[in-house]
Amino acid sequence: MDPLDIEDNSDWLRCPTELETCRYFLRITENEVQELTLQLRKAREDIFGLVQMHAKADLADSNRRSTDTETKSNWELMANNKHIAELTVELRALEGSKP
């Protein structure tokens, strides 16, 4: 038997033509591009969602700091007003005890 006959299996296993091979790889590539496009779209949506979450968290932190500052200022104003009221009472008491 000729060694070339052993390797020649074209009679029982159909070998694709060059055009069929190109079409096959084209379909594979198109499918990969579609899949990657879907993955990219999903990644972009995820990134957009994360950016929104981060922005909302920053806004919440800013609001909390603003509220804390306002509360502290109000407490300081109330303490100053109380101190002024106490000094006013003492001053009136001193003025009333003058001969």
Secondary structure, 3 states (H helix, E strand, C coil): CCHHHHHCCCCCCCCCCHHHHHHHHHHHHHHHHHHHHHHHHHHHHHHHHHHHHHHHHHHHHHHHHHHHHHHHHHHHHHHHHHHHHHHHHHHHHHHHCCC
